[in-house]
Amino acid sequence: MPHRRRGGAVERPAPLGRESGTPPDPASAVVFLLASALSWTTGAVLSVDGGLMADRNS
């Protein structure tokens, strides 16, 4: 899929194959973070970006 320009930035699809997320994507992350099994989790970063940060050097 070709890159598109939006404003001054080049827009490209996320590595997971969709151009943008949907409301259930971050909502699922919130449900995960609110789970009682994570009561001892601290200092974690959860990126909900379709893999854009993992693929930023491409």
PQR file of N, CA, C, O and H, with PARSE charges and radii, in Angstrom:
ATOM      1  N   MET A   1       0.843  -1.169   0.000 -0.4000 1.5000
ATOM      2  CA  MET A   1       0.000   0.000   0.000 -0.0000 2.0000
ATOM      3  C   MET A   1       0.892   1.238   0.000  0.5500 1.7000
ATOM      4  O   MET A   1       1.824   1.326   0.799 -0.5500 1.4000
ATOM      5  N   PRO A   2       0.619   2.186  -0.880 -0.5600 1.5000
ATOM      6  CA  PRO A   2       1.468   3.376  -0.956  0.2800 2.0000
ATOM      7  C   PRO A   2       1.262   4.279   0.261  0.5500 1.7000
ATOM      8  O   PRO A   2       0.203   4.280   0.888 -0.5500 1.4000
ATOM      9  N   HIS A   3       2.309   5.046   0.573 -0.4000 1.5000
ATOM     10  CA  HIS A   3       2.219   6.022   1.654 -0.0000 2.0000
ATOM     11  C   HIS A   3       1.419   7.226   1.150  0.5500 1.7000
ATOM     12  O   HIS A   3       1.498   7.587  -0.024 -0.5500 1.4000
ATOM     13  H   HIS A   3       3.169   5.046   0.063  0.4000 1.0000
ATOM     14  N   ARG A   4       0.656   7.835   2.043 -0.4000 1.5000
ATOM     15  CA  ARG A   4      -0.099   9.026   1.690 -0.0000 2.0000
ATOM     16  C   ARG A   4       0.408  10.200   2.521  0.5500 1.7000
ATOM     17  O   ARG A   4       0.926  10.013   3.622 -0.5500 1.4000
ATOM     18  H   ARG A   4       0.592   7.541   2.997  0.4000 1.0000
ATOM     19  N   ARG A   5       0.257  11.389   1.995 -0.4000 1.5000
ATOM     20  CA  ARG A   5       0.625  12.587   2.739 -0.0000 2.0000
ATOM     21  C   ARG A   5      -0.623  13.152   3.407  0.5500 1.7000
ATOM     22  O   ARG A   5      -1.681  13.267   2.789 -0.5500 1.4000
ATOM     23  H   ARG A   5      -0.165  11.541   1.101  0.4000 1.0000
ATOM     24  N   ARG A   6      -0.478  13.498   4.676 -0.4000 1.5000
ATOM     25  CA  ARG A   6      -1.549  14.168   5.415 -0.0000 2.0000
ATOM     26  C   ARG A   6      -0.890  15.314   6.160  0.5500 1.7000
ATOM     27  O   ARG A   6      -0.075  15.087   7.054 -0.5500 1.4000
ATOM     28  H   ARG A   6       0.381  13.405   5.179  0.4000 1.0000
ATOM     29  N   GLY A   7      -1.231  16.525   5.805 -0.4000 1.5000
ATOM     30  CA  GLY A   7      -0.546  17.680   6.384 -0.0000 2.0000
ATOM     31  C   GLY A   7       0.906  17.635   5.943  0.5500 1.7000
ATOM     32  O   GLY A   7       1.186  17.549   4.748 -0.5500 1.4000
ATOM     33  H   GLY A   7      -1.894  16.709   5.079  0.4000 1.0000
ATOM     34  N   GLY A   8       1.839  17.692   6.896 -0.4000 1.5000
ATOM     35  CA  GLY A   8       3.255  17.618   6.569 -0.0000 2.0000
ATOM     36  C   GLY A   8       3.838  16.245   6.779  0.5500 1.7000
ATOM     37  O   GLY A   8       5.015  16.023   6.498 -0.5500 1.4000
ATOM     38  H   GLY A   8       1.611  17.762   7.867  0.4000 1.0000
ATOM     39  N   ALA A   9       3.024  15.303   7.277 -0.4000 1.5000
ATOM     40  CA  ALA A   9       3.539  13.976   7.612 -0.0000 2.0000
ATOM     41  C   ALA A   9       3.163  12.948   6.549  0.5500 1.7000
ATOM     42  O   ALA A   9       2.161  13.093   5.849 -0.5500 1.4000
ATOM     43  H   ALA A   9       2.067  15.484   7.506  0.4000 1.0000
ATOM     44  N   VAL A  10       3.973  11.926   6.447 -0.4000 1.5000
ATOM     45  CA  VAL A  10       3.664  10.808   5.560 -0.0000 2.0000
ATOM     46  C   VAL A  10       2.884   9.794   6.374  0.5500 1.7000
ATOM     47  O   VAL A  10       3.333   9.353   7.432 -0.5500 1.4000
ATOM     48  H   VAL A  10       4.787  11.808   7.016  0.4000 1.0000
ATOM     49  N   GLU A  11       1.731   9.433   5.881 -0.4000 1.5000
ATOM     50  CA  GLU A  11       0.884   8.479   6.575 -0.0000 2.0000
ATOM     51  C   GLU A  11       1.053   7.115   5.922  0.5500 1.7000
ATOM     52  O   GLU A  11       1.026   7.007   4.696 -0.5500 1.4000
ATOM     53  H   GLU A  11       1.367   9.791   5.021  0.4000 1.0000
ATOM     54  N   ARG A  12       1.226   6.083   6.722 -0.4000 1.5000
ATOM     55  CA  ARG A  12       1.355   4.733   6.192 -0.0000 2.0000
ATOM     56  C   ARG A  12       0.533   3.793   7.056  0.5500 1.7000
ATOM     57  O   ARG A  12       0.275   4.093   8.222 -0.5500 1.4000
ATOM     58  H   ARG A  12       1.247   6.171   7.718  0.4000 1.0000
ATOM     59  N   PRO A  13       0.123   2.674   6.508 -0.5600 1.5000
ATOM     60  CA  PRO A  13      -0.670   1.741   7.305  0.2800 2.0000
ATOM     61  C   PRO A  13       0.161   1.119   8.420  0.5500 1.7000
ATOM     62  O   PRO A  13       1.379   0.985   8.299 -0.5500 1.4000
ATOM     63  N   ALA A  14      -0.496   0.747   9.485 -0.4000 1.5000
ATOM     64  CA  ALA A  14       0.176   0.066  10.590 -0.0000 2.0000
ATOM     65  C   ALA A  14       0.647  -1.304  10.126  0.5500 1.7000
ATOM     66  O   ALA A  14       0.043  -1.886   9.224 -0.5500 1.4000
ATOM     67  H   ALA A  14      -1.485   0.855   9.583  0.4000 1.0000
ATOM     68  N   PRO A  15       1.719  -1.835  10.725 -0.5600 1.5000
ATOM     69  CA  PRO A  15       2.234  -3.142  10.329  0.2800 2.0000
ATOM     70  C   PRO A  15       1.218  -4.278  10.457  0.5500 1.7000
ATOM     71  O   PRO A  15       1.366  -5.314   9.809 -0.5500 1.4000
ATOM     72  N   LEU A  16       0.188  -4.094  11.286 -0.4000 1.5000
ATOM     73  CA  LEU A  16      -0.809  -5.149  11.429 -0.0000 2.0000
ATOM     74  C   LEU A  16      -1.801  -5.180  10.279  0.5500 1.7000
ATOM     75  O   LEU A  16      -2.711  -6.009  10.272 -0.5500 1.4000
ATOM     76  H   LEU A  16       0.067  -3.253  11.813  0.4000 1.0000
ATOM     77  N   GLY A  17      -1.638  -4.283   9.301 -0.4000 1.5000
ATOM     78  CA  GLY A  17      -2.415  -4.376   8.078 -0.0000 2.0000
ATOM     79  C   GLY A  17      -3.642  -3.488   7.991  0.5500 1.7000
ATOM     80  O   GLY A  17      -4.310  -3.481   6.957 -0.5500 1.4000
ATOM     81  H   GLY A  17      -0.899  -3.609   9.307  0.4000 1.0000
ATOM     82  N   ARG A  18      -3.962  -2.740   9.035 -0.4000 1.5000
ATOM     83  CA  ARG A  18      -5.101  -1.826   8.969 -0.0000 2.0000
ATOM     84  C   ARG A  18      -4.578  -0.409   9.032  0.5500 1.7000
ATOM     85  O   ARG A  18      -3.535  -0.154   9.633 -0.5500 1.4000
ATOM     86  H   ARG A  18      -3.419  -2.745   9.875  0.4000 1.0000
ATOM     87  N   GLU A  19      -5.298   0.517   8.413 -0.4000 1.5000
ATOM     88  CA  GLU A  19      -4.841   1.905   8.421 -0.0000 2.0000
ATOM     89  C   GLU A  19      -5.082   2.589   9.746  0.5500 1.7000
ATOM     90  O   GLU A  19      -4.347   3.508  10.106 -0.5500 1.4000
ATOM     91  H   GLU A  19      -6.145   0.309   7.925  0.4000 1.0000
ATOM     92  N   SER A  20      -6.090   2.164  10.478 -0.4000 1.5000
ATOM     93  CA  SER A  20      -6.342   2.779  11.781 -0.0000 2.0000
ATOM     94  C   SER A  20      -7.034   1.770  12.686  0.5500 1.7000
ATOM     95  O   SER A  20      -7.615   0.785  12.231 -0.5500 1.4000
ATOM     96  H   SER A  20      -6.687   1.417  10.185  0.4000 1.0000
ATOM     97  N   GLY A  21      -6.951   2.047  13.963 -0.4000 1.5000
ATOM     98  CA  GLY A  21      -7.596   1.187  14.933 -0.0000 2.0000
ATOM     99  C   GLY A  21      -9.075   1.508  15.050  0.5500 1.7000
ATOM    100  O   GLY A  21      -9.574   2.451  14.436 -0.5500 1.4000
ATOM    101  H   GLY A  21      -6.479   2.848  14.332  0.4000 1.0000
ATOM    102  N   THR A  22      -9.747   0.726  15.830 -0.4000 1.5000
ATOM    103  CA  THR A  22     -11.164   0.934  16.097 -0.0000 2.0000
ATOM    104  C   THR A  22     -11.332   1.100  17.604  0.5500 1.7000
ATOM    105  O   THR A  22     -10.440   0.715  18.359 -0.5500 1.4000
ATOM    106  H   THR A  22      -9.341  -0.040  16.328  0.4000 1.0000
ATOM    107  N   PRO A  23     -12.438   1.656  18.060 -0.5600 1.5000
ATOM    108  CA  PRO A  23     -12.630   1.850  19.500  0.2800 2.0000
ATOM    109  C   PRO A  23     -12.418   0.598  20.365  0.5500 1.7000
ATOM    110  O   PRO A  23     -11.927   0.729  21.486 -0.5500 1.4000
ATOM    111  N   PRO A  24     -12.762  -0.598  19.897 -0.5600 1.5000
ATOM    112  CA  PRO A  24     -12.490  -1.775  20.739  0.2800 2.0000
ATOM    113  C   PRO A  24     -11.000  -2.056  20.969  0.5500 1.7000
ATOM    114  O   PRO A  24     -10.650  -2.751  21.923 -0.5500 1.4000
ATOM    115  N   ASP A  25     -10.125  -1.533  20.116 -0.4000 1.5000
ATOM    116  CA  ASP A  25      -8.686  -1.800  20.290 -0.0000 2.0000
ATOM    117  C   ASP A  25      -8.158  -1.215  21.601  0.5500 1.7000
ATOM    118  O   ASP A  25      -7.639  -1.974  22.419 -0.5500 1.4000
ATOM    119  H   ASP A  25     -10.410  -0.969  19.341  0.4000 1.0000
ATOM    120  N   PRO A  26      -8.262   0.092  21.842 -0.5600 1.5000
ATOM    121  CA  PRO A  26      -7.798   0.597  23.134  0.2800 2.0000
ATOM    122  C   PRO A  26      -8.688   0.151  24.287  0.5500 1.7000
ATOM    123  O   PRO A  26      -8.208   0.018  25.413 -0.5500 1.4000
ATOM    124  N   ALA A  27      -9.967  -0.082  24.033 -0.4000 1.5000
ATOM    125  CA  ALA A  27     -10.860  -0.544  25.099 -0.0000 2.0000
ATOM    126  C   ALA A  27     -10.402  -1.903  25.624  0.5500 1.7000
ATOM    127  O   ALA A  27     -10.468  -2.150  26.829 -0.5500 1.4000
ATOM    128  H   ALA A  27     -10.357   0.026  23.118  0.4000 1.0000
ATOM    129  N   SER A  28      -9.946  -2.774  24.752 -0.4000 1.5000
ATOM    130  CA  SER A  28      -9.436  -4.081  25.183 -0.0000 2.0000
ATOM    131  C   SER A  28      -8.193  -3.917  26.049  0.5500 1.7000
ATOM    132  O   SER A  28      -7.998  -4.667  27.006 -0.5500 1.4000
ATOM    133  H   SER A  28      -9.893  -2.574  23.774  0.4000 1.0000
ATOM    134  N   ALA A  29      -7.358  -2.946  25.721 -0.4000 1.5000
ATOM    135  CA  ALA A  29      -6.159  -2.695  26.532 -0.0000 2.0000
ATOM    136  C   ALA A  29      -6.555  -2.199  27.924  0.5500 1.7000
ATOM    137  O   ALA A  29      -5.940  -2.585  28.918 -0.5500 1.4000
ATOM    138  H   ALA A  29      -7.516  -2.336  24.944  0.4000 1.0000
ATOM    139  N   VAL A  30      -7.570  -1.353  27.996 -0.4000 1.5000
ATOM    140  CA  VAL A  30      -8.036  -0.858  29.289 -0.0000 2.0000
ATOM    141  C   VAL A  30      -8.580  -2.004  30.135  0.5500 1.7000
ATOM    142  O   VAL A  30      -8.281  -2.093  31.325 -0.5500 1.4000
ATOM    143  H   VAL A  30      -8.070  -1.039  27.189  0.4000 1.0000
ATOM    144  N   VAL A  31      -9.376  -2.877  29.528 -0.4000 1.5000
ATOM    145  CA  VAL A  31      -9.911  -4.036  30.259 -0.0000 2.0000
ATOM    146  C   VAL A  31      -8.762  -4.895  30.771  0.5500 1.7000
ATOM    147  O   VAL A  31      -8.802  -5.367  31.907 -0.5500 1.4000
ATOM    148  H   VAL A  31      -9.619  -2.805  28.561  0.4000 1.0000
ATOM    149  N   PHE A  32      -7.744  -5.102  29.949 -0.4000 1.5000
ATOM    150  CA  PHE A  32      -6.565  -5.877  30.359 -0.0000 2.0000
ATOM    151  C   PHE A  32      -5.882  -5.230  31.559  0.5500 1.7000
ATOM    152  O   PHE A  32      -5.543  -5.910  32.527 -0.5500 1.4000
ATOM    153  H   PHE A  32      -7.712  -4.719  29.026  0.4000 1.0000
ATOM    154  N   LEU A  33      -5.679  -3.907  31.492 -0.4000 1.5000
ATOM    155  CA  LEU A  33      -4.979  -3.213  32.566 -0.0000 2.0000
ATOM    156  C   LEU A  33      -5.780  -3.156  33.865  0.5500 1.7000
ATOM    157  O   LEU A  33      -5.198  -3.029  34.942 -0.5500 1.4000
ATOM    158  H   LEU A  33      -5.955  -3.355  30.705  0.4000 1.0000
ATOM    159  N   LEU A  34      -7.094  -3.246  33.779 -0.4000 1.5000
ATOM    160  CA  LEU A  34      -7.942  -3.220  34.969 -0.0000 2.0000
ATOM    161  C   LEU A  34      -8.130  -4.598  35.599  0.5500 1.7000
ATOM    162  O   LEU A  34      -8.753  -4.716  36.655 -0.5500 1.4000
ATOM    163  H   LEU A  34      -7.567  -3.349  32.904  0.4000 1.0000
ATOM    164  N   ALA A  35      -7.606  -5.625  34.970 -0.4000 1.5000
ATOM    165  CA  ALA A  35      -7.770  -6.988  35.487 -0.0000 2.0000
ATOM    166  C   ALA A  35      -7.100  -7.132  36.848  0.5500 1.7000
ATOM    167  O   ALA A  35      -6.005  -6.612  37.064 -0.5500 1.4000
ATOM    168  H   ALA A  35      -7.100  -5.529  34.113  0.4000 1.0000
ATOM    169  N   SER A  36      -7.751  -7.830  37.754 -0.4000 1.5000
ATOM    170  CA  SER A  36      -7.200  -8.017  39.100 -0.0000 2.0000
ATOM    171  C   SER A  36      -5.901  -8.827  39.071  0.5500 1.7000
ATOM    172  O   SER A  36      -5.105  -8.735  40.005 -0.5500 1.4000
ATOM    173  H   SER A  36      -8.640  -8.252  37.579  0.4000 1.0000
ATOM    174  N   ALA A  37      -5.675  -9.603  38.035 -0.4000 1.5000
ATOM    175  CA  ALA A  37      -4.439 -10.380  37.922 -0.0000 2.0000
ATOM    176  C   ALA A  37      -3.221  -9.464  37.756  0.5500 1.7000
ATOM    177  O   ALA A  37      -2.090  -9.908  37.949 -0.5500 1.4000
ATOM    178  H   ALA A  37      -6.321  -9.677  37.275  0.4000 1.0000
ATOM    179  N   LEU A  38      -3.434  -8.209  37.405 -0.4000 1.5000
ATOM    180  CA  LEU A  38      -2.330  -7.265  37.202 -0.0000 2.0000
ATOM    181  C   LEU A  38      -2.084  -6.387  38.420  0.5500 1.7000
ATOM    182  O   LEU A  38      -1.436  -5.347  38.302 -0.5500 1.4000
ATOM    183  H   LEU A  38      -4.353  -7.848  37.247  0.4000 1.0000
ATOM    184  N   SER A  39      -2.577  -6.775  39.567 -0.4000 1.5000
ATOM    185  CA  SER A  39      -2.468  -5.922  40.746 -0.0000 2.0000
ATOM    186  C   SER A  39      -1.021  -5.660  41.158  0.5500 1.7000
ATOM    187  O   SER A  39      -0.763  -4.675  41.850 -0.5500 1.4000
ATOM    188  H   SER A  39      -3.103  -7.620  39.662  0.4000 1.0000
ATOM    189  N   TRP A  40      -0.082  -6.491  40.764 -0.4000 1.5000
ATOM    190  CA  TRP A  40       1.331  -6.291  41.123 -0.0000 2.0000
ATOM    191  C   TRP A  40       2.143  -5.757  39.951  0.5500 1.7000
ATOM    192  O   TRP A  40       3.367  -5.671  40.046 -0.5500 1.4000
ATOM    193  H   TRP A  40      -0.292  -7.291  40.202  0.4000 1.0000
ATOM    194  N   THR A  41       1.506  -5.404  38.872 -0.4000 1.5000
ATOM    195  CA  THR A  41       2.209  -4.866  37.709 -0.0000 2.0000
ATOM    196  C   THR A  41       2.442  -3.373  37.903  0.5500 1.7000
ATOM    197  O   THR A  41       1.502  -2.621  38.161 -0.5500 1.4000
ATOM    198  H   THR A  41       0.512  -5.474  38.795  0.4000 1.0000
ATOM    199  N   THR A  42       3.689  -2.948  37.779 -0.4000 1.5000
ATOM    200  CA  THR A  42       4.017  -1.525  37.874 -0.0000 2.0000
ATOM    201  C   THR A  42       5.023  -1.169  36.792  0.5500 1.7000
ATOM    202  O   THR A  42       5.810  -2.012  36.361 -0.5500 1.4000
ATOM    203  H   THR A  42       4.453  -3.559  37.569  0.4000 1.0000
ATOM    204  N   GLY A  43       4.995   0.063  36.364 -0.4000 1.5000
ATOM    205  CA  GLY A  43       5.996   0.564  35.431 -0.0000 2.0000
ATOM    206  C   GLY A  43       5.965  -0.056  34.055  0.5500 1.7000
ATOM    207  O   GLY A  43       6.987  -0.070  33.369 -0.5500 1.4000
ATOM    208  H   GLY A  43       4.357   0.748  36.713  0.4000 1.0000
ATOM    209  N   ALA A  44       4.828  -0.568  33.629 -0.4000 1.5000
ATOM    210  CA  ALA A  44       4.734  -1.176  32.308 -0.0000 2.0000
ATOM    211  C   ALA A  44       4.221  -0.160  31.294  0.5500 1.7000
ATOM    212  O   ALA A  44       3.411   0.705  31.628 -0.5500 1.4000
ATOM    213  H   ALA A  44       3.998  -0.556  34.186  0.4000 1.0000
ATOM    214  N   VAL A  45       4.693  -0.268  30.063 -0.4000 1.5000
ATOM    215  CA  VAL A  45       4.191   0.555  28.970 -0.0000 2.0000
ATOM    216  C   VAL A  45       3.499  -0.381  27.995  0.5500 1.7000
ATOM    217  O   VAL A  45       4.094  -1.342  27.508 -0.5500 1.4000
ATOM    218  H   VAL A  45       5.351  -0.971  29.792  0.4000 1.0000
ATOM    219  N   LEU A  46       2.256  -0.094  27.721 -0.4000 1.5000
ATOM    220  CA  LEU A  46       1.483  -0.916  26.796 -0.0000 2.0000
ATOM    221  C   LEU A  46       1.144  -0.053  25.587  0.5500 1.7000
ATOM    222  O   LEU A  46       0.295   0.834  25.674 -0.5500 1.4000
ATOM    223  H   LEU A  46       1.772   0.687  28.117  0.4000 1.0000
ATOM    224  N   SER A  47       1.789  -0.302  24.488 -0.4000 1.5000
ATOM    225  CA  SER A  47       1.531   0.470  23.267 -0.0000 2.0000
ATOM    226  C   SER A  47       0.368  -0.159  22.513  0.5500 1.7000
ATOM    227  O   SER A  47       0.402  -1.343  22.175 -0.5500 1.4000
ATOM    228  H   SER A  47       2.479  -1.022  24.417  0.4000 1.0000
ATOM    229  N   VAL A  48      -0.641   0.627  22.258 -0.4000 1.5000
ATOM    230  CA  VAL A  48      -1.797   0.175  21.478 -0.0000 2.0000
ATOM    231  C   VAL A  48      -1.770   0.991  20.190  0.5500 1.7000
ATOM    232  O   VAL A  48      -2.536   1.938  20.008 -0.5500 1.4000
ATOM    233  H   VAL A  48      -0.669   1.588  22.533  0.4000 1.0000
ATOM    234  N   ASP A  49      -0.853   0.588  19.295 -0.4000 1.5000
ATOM    235  CA  ASP A  49      -0.607   1.390  18.094 -0.0000 2.0000
ATOM    236  C   ASP A  49      -0.519   0.563  16.816  0.5500 1.7000
ATOM    237  O   ASP A  49      -0.055   1.057  15.788 -0.5500 1.4000
ATOM    238  H   ASP A  49      -0.231  -0.181  19.443  0.4000 1.0000
ATOM    239  N   GLY A  50      -0.958  -0.677  16.873 -0.4000 1.5000
ATOM    240  CA  GLY A  50      -0.939  -1.513  15.677 -0.0000 2.0000
ATOM    241  C   GLY A  50       0.454  -1.908  15.215  0.5500 1.7000
ATOM    242  O   GLY A  50       0.624  -2.373  14.088 -0.5500 1.4000
ATOM    243  H   GLY A  50      -1.335  -1.077  17.708  0.4000 1.0000
ATOM    244  N   GLY A  51       1.450  -1.728  16.071 -0.4000 1.5000
ATOM    245  CA  GLY A  51       2.813  -2.087  15.727 -0.0000 2.0000
ATOM    246  C   GLY A  51       3.648  -0.953  15.161  0.5500 1.7000
ATOM    247  O   GLY A  51       4.781  -1.179  14.738 -0.5500 1.4000
ATOM    248  H   GLY A  51       1.311  -1.350  16.986  0.4000 1.0000
ATOM    249  N   LEU A  52       3.109   0.270  15.144 -0.4000 1.5000
ATOM    250  CA  LEU A  52       3.854   1.389  14.554 -0.0000 2.0000
ATOM    251  C   LEU A  52       5.171   1.659  15.253  0.5500 1.7000
ATOM    252  O   LEU A  52       6.175   1.908  14.586 -0.5500 1.4000
ATOM    253  H   LEU A  52       2.188   0.453  15.488  0.4000 1.0000
ATOM    254  N   MET A  53       5.197   1.619  16.570 -0.4000 1.5000
ATOM    255  CA  MET A  53       6.450   1.869  17.295 -0.0000 2.0000
ATOM    256  C   MET A  53       7.467   0.742  17.071  0.5500 1.7000
ATOM    257  O   MET A  53       8.669   1.000  17.015 -0.5500 1.4000
ATOM    258  H   MET A  53       4.382   1.417  17.112  0.4000 1.0000
ATOM    259  N   ALA A  54       7.010  -0.464  16.945 -0.4000 1.5000
ATOM    260  CA  ALA A  54       7.912  -1.587  16.718 -0.0000 2.0000
ATOM    261  C   ALA A  54       8.526  -1.508  15.317  0.5500 1.7000
ATOM    262  O   ALA A  54       9.623  -2.019  15.089 -0.5500 1.4000
ATOM    263  H   ALA A  54       6.033  -0.674  16.990  0.4000 1.0000
ATOM    264  N   ASP A  55       7.826  -0.876  14.389 -0.4000 1.5000
ATOM    265  CA  ASP A  55       8.245  -0.811  12.984 -0.0000 2.0000
ATOM    266  C   ASP A  55       8.757   0.584  12.614  0.5500 1.7000
ATOM    267  O   ASP A  55       8.824   0.910  11.429 -0.5500 1.4000
ATOM    268  H   ASP A  55       6.935  -0.461  14.573  0.4000 1.0000
ATOM    269  N   ARG A  56       9.116   1.405  13.587 -0.4000 1.5000
ATOM    270  CA  ARG A  56       9.455   2.806  13.315 -0.0000 2.0000
ATOM    271  C   ARG A  56      10.751   2.997  12.550  0.5500 1.7000
ATOM    272  O   ARG A  56      10.961   4.076  11.996 -0.5500 1.4000
ATOM    273  H   ARG A  56       9.062   1.140  14.550  0.4000 1.0000
ATOM    274  N   ASN A  57      11.625   2.011  12.489 -0.4000 1.5000
ATOM    275  CA  ASN A  57      12.897   2.155  11.773 -0.0000 2.0000
ATOM    276  C   ASN A  57      12.819   1.693  10.329  0.5500 1.7000
ATOM    277  O   ASN A  57      13.830   1.684   9.626 -0.5500 1.4000
ATOM    278  H   ASN A  57      11.454   1.135  12.939  0.4000 1.0000
ATOM    279  N   SER A  58      11.640   1.312   9.881 -0.4000 1.5000
ATOM    280  CA  SER A  58      11.498   0.831   8.505 -0.0000 2.0000
ATOM    281  C   SER A  58      11.383   1.976   7.539  0.5500 1.7000
ATOM    282  O   SER A  58      11.256   1.757   6.334 -0.5500 1.4000
ATOM    283  H   SER A  58      10.819   1.319  10.452  0.4000 1.0000
TER
END
